[in-house]
Amino acid sequence: MKRKSNSYHLEIRTNRKKPYGLLRNSYREDGKVKKETICHFSGLTLEQLQLIKSSLQGKAIMKDDFKILSSHEYGASYAGLAIAKELGLHKFIHSQYSQPWVKSSLAMIVGRLVYQGSKLSLSHCSTYSSLWEICGVDEKIDVDIHCYDAMDKLFSRQEAIQLALANKHLKDGTLVLYDITSCYMEGEYENSEIVAFGYNRDRKRGHEQIVISLLCNKDGCPVAVEVFKGNTKDETTVIDKINEIQQKYDVKNIVFVGDRGMVTQSVYDKIDHKTVQTISALNHNSIQELCDKGTFQMSLFDEKNIVEILDGNKRYMLCKNPVIKEKEAAARKRLIELTCEELDKIVQSTRKTKYSKAVRAGRVIDKFKMAKFIIIEESDDIFNYRLDTDKIDKESALDGCYIVFTDTSCLDMTALETVESYKSLIKVEQAFRNLKTAQLQMRPIFHKTDDRIKCHVFICMLAYYIMWHMKQRLKPLDEQDGVGGNRKYSFSHILENLKSIRKETIEFADVKSSIITTPTEEQSKILNLLNVAV
């Protein structure tokens, strides 16, 4: 059909929910201006319609007219939040999850996964990240309002959130994994009731610390975290934790898996074995005591087979690991050598000090924890030492040997299944490694009040909850990497890859528009596995 005019223009209408455009031409008829509609544009954004309008007006798109005004990280933050919402974490935080503090809490949780650092640095990340915007916080970020106030509200919800996680991931009769670690603190905490000196697993002498417990299901999915005073002993937390599982989380029958030394005899005697069964391991001293009692002989330890021994209600699984055997032997040999080098210097020393040679030697022995292998020989004017070779030989016989014990029935769990269940504790150790160093970098802790310290640890746990589910979905990439030294698809690499999906604010032909960069083939593969559409 022949048009009455070659003058085309686009009229943009915004009177509906979504904008639409009318392509029209204008002409005169009998001295009046009339319009003819050529076609209708729908399904386009307002920015796209404005670009078409500018083009019809003869505004050519030149390179100099095209400007990138800003570029913000988008992909990793979007993926983290999408998975958090898919898992229902926003609803666990509060049923009215549209509240501003809930959005801020989600931003802190996803921010811990993507950026780490302090809350103050997170409050400033809007200059380079879309995190806060994605989480629905559009106003200027104030660290006191959006971080600290939100933390206080989130901390008040910790028990309810952990109950929701337990209901989702723990079932009656389930196997639960439990372990404890320490986290050293920087600075002074005079008014704190939880920061104290204690057994430091981080090997940071001179630093006070807190103690952190983590409860996971059999697959290693985190369910609950708790912060204790820094001098808390592992075994003192076990009974309360079992009661918490049974009473607060209403999981009556459990198989409790704890690290060696955690389920001591005194703890074991306090457990109600009608509803709670245990799996743990013996330390070297306990193994030696059982050997001395004649419960079993050292010759029963085998590098290939698990030897099971029944003693009353307990089953003992005797195992021997040749790799650990070599490591333990090498470590003991090295420590003895270092101890002897220092002691030789003391023996040969002729200078007088305010401390006797015996006191100086005692410090050296304590430093390397070799007291059981060193015998001090001292008279009025002679100081010397010698190695207790009998104890060294006795200890060497235990290298690589470990015993897993349980009170579960052999009908419910075979010896191999019991040992594998105990080895599942490595999943909790991996969680601690990611929480403290590898990915989430819980340390250093900048907060000074006990509630804020506890909430910071809780935020890190919730970030690991998201991370754990992401890793489960990304397992095909691990299989693709195979076994070897240089892994391509580490979690850090995956996050950095997703971070390069950007939100760009552009301007051309006097029109501003925001676009998300198109994912690469590799990014699309990752997003598909995560079940996230950007």
SULMO-V423120 format. One record per residue. N is the residue number from 1. OMEGA is omega as a letter, one per 20 degrees, with the letter a starting at -180 (* if undefined). Layout:
n | omega
N | OMEGA
N | OMEGA
This chain:
n | omega
1 | a
2 | r
3 | a
4 | r
5 | r
6 | a
7 | a
8 | r
9 | a
10 | r
11 | a
12 | r
13 | a
14 | a
15 | r
16 | r
17 | r
18 | a
19 | r
20 | a
21 | r
22 | r
23 | a
24 | r
25 | a
26 | r
27 | r
28 | r
29 | a
30 | r
31 | r
32 | r
33 | r
34 | a
35 | r
36 | r
37 | a
38 | r
39 | a
40 | r
41 | r
42 | r
43 | r
44 | r
45 | r
46 | r
47 | r
48 | r
49 | r
50 | r
51 | r
52 | r
53 | r
54 | a
55 | r
56 | r
57 | r
58 | r
59 | a
60 | r
61 | r
62 | a
63 | a
64 | r
65 | a
66 | a
67 | r
68 | a
69 | r
70 | r
71 | a
72 | r
73 | a
74 | a
75 | a
76 | r
77 | a
78 | a
79 | r
80 | r
81 | a
82 | r
83 | r
84 | a
85 | r
86 | r
87 | a
88 | a
89 | r
90 | r
91 | r
92 | a
93 | r
94 | a
95 | r
96 | a
97 | r
98 | r
99 | a
100 | a
101 | r
102 | r
103 | r
104 | r
105 | r
106 | r
107 | r
108 | a
109 | r
110 | r
111 | r
112 | r
113 | a
114 | a
115 | a
116 | r
117 | a
118 | r
119 | r
120 | r
121 | r
122 | r
123 | a
124 | a
125 | a
126 | r
127 | a
128 | a
129 | r
130 | a
131 | a
132 | r
133 | r
134 | a
135 | r
136 | r
137 | a
138 | a
139 | r
140 | a
141 | r
142 | a
143 | a
144 | a
145 | a
146 | r
147 | a
148 | r
149 | r
150 | r
151 | a
152 | r
153 | r
154 | a
155 | r
156 | a
157 | a
158 | a
159 | a
160 | r
161 | a
162 | r
163 | r
164 | r
165 | r
166 | r
167 | a
168 | a
169 | r
170 | r
171 | r
172 | a
173 | a
174 | r
175 | a
176 | r
177 | a
178 | r
179 | a
180 | r
181 | r
182 | r
183 | a
184 | a
185 | r
186 | r
187 | a
188 | a
189 | a
190 | a
191 | a
192 | r
193 | a
194 | r
195 | a
196 | r
197 | r
198 | r
199 | a
200 | r
201 | r
202 | a
203 | r
204 | a
205 | r
206 | r
207 | r
208 | a
209 | r
210 | r
211 | a
212 | r
213 | r
214 | r
215 | a
216 | r
217 | a
218 | a
219 | a
220 | r
221 | a
222 | a
223 | a
224 | r
225 | r
226 | r
227 | r
228 | r
229 | a
230 | a
231 | a
232 | r
233 | a
234 | a
235 | a
236 | a
237 | a
238 | a
239 | r
240 | a
241 | r
242 | r
243 | r
244 | r
245 | a
246 | a
247 | a
248 | a
249 | r
250 | r
251 | a
252 | a
253 | a
254 | r
255 | a
256 | a
257 | r
258 | a
259 | a
260 | a
261 | a
262 | r
263 | r
264 | a
265 | a
266 | r
267 | a
268 | a
269 | a
270 | a
271 | r
272 | a
273 | r
274 | a
275 | a
276 | r
277 | a
278 | r
279 | r
280 | a
281 | r
282 | r
283 | a
284 | a
285 | r
286 | r
287 | a
288 | r
289 | r
290 | r
291 | a
292 | r
293 | a
294 | r
295 | r
296 | r
297 | a
298 | a
299 | a
300 | r
301 | a
302 | a
303 | a
304 | a
305 | r
306 | r
307 | a
308 | r
309 | r
310 | r
311 | a
312 | r
313 | a
314 | r
315 | r
316 | r
317 | a
318 | a
319 | r
320 | a
321 | a
322 | r
323 | r
324 | r
325 | r
326 | a
327 | a
328 | r
329 | a
330 | a
331 | r
332 | r
333 | a
334 | a
335 | r
336 | r
337 | r
338 | r
339 | a
340 | r
341 | a
342 | a
343 | r
344 | r
345 | r
346 | r
347 | a
348 | a
349 | r
350 | a
351 | a
352 | r
353 | a
354 | r
355 | r
356 | r
357 | a
358 | r
359 | r
360 | r
361 | r
362 | r
363 | r
364 | a
365 | r
366 | a
367 | a
368 | r
369 | a
370 | a
371 | a
372 | a
373 | a
374 | r
375 | r
376 | r
377 | a
378 | r
379 | a
380 | a
381 | a
382 | r
383 | r
384 | r
385 | r
386 | r
387 | r
388 | a
389 | r
390 | r
391 | r
392 | r
393 | a
394 | r
395 | a
396 | a
397 | a
398 | a
399 | r
400 | a
401 | r
402 | a
403 | r
404 | r
405 | a
406 | r
407 | r
408 | r
409 | r
410 | r
411 | a
412 | a
413 | r
414 | r
415 | r
416 | r
417 | r
418 | r
419 | r
420 | r
421 | r
422 | r
423 | r
424 | r
425 | r
426 | r
427 | r
428 | r
429 | r
430 | r
431 | r
432 | a
433 | r
434 | r
435 | a
436 | a
437 | a
438 | a
439 | a
440 | r
441 | r
442 | r
443 | i
444 | r
445 | a
446 | a
447 | a
448 | r
449 | a
450 | a
451 | r
452 | r
453 | a
454 | a
455 | r
456 | r
457 | r
458 | r
459 | r
460 | r
461 | r
462 | r
463 | r
464 | r
465 | r
466 | a
467 | a
468 | a
469 | r
470 | a
471 | r
472 | a
473 | a
474 | a
475 | r
476 | r
477 | r
478 | r
479 | r
480 | r
481 | a
482 | a
483 | a
484 | a
485 | a
486 | r
487 | r
488 | a
489 | r
490 | a
491 | r
492 | r
493 | a
494 | r
495 | r
496 | r
497 | a
498 | r
499 | a
500 | r
501 | a
502 | r
503 | a
504 | r
505 | a
506 | r
507 | r
508 | a
509 | r
510 | r
511 | r
512 | a
513 | r
514 | r
515 | r
516 | a
517 | a
518 | r
519 | r
520 | r
521 | a
522 | r
523 | r
524 | r
525 | r
526 | a
527 | r
528 | r
529 | r
530 | a
531 | r
532 | r
533 | r
534 | *
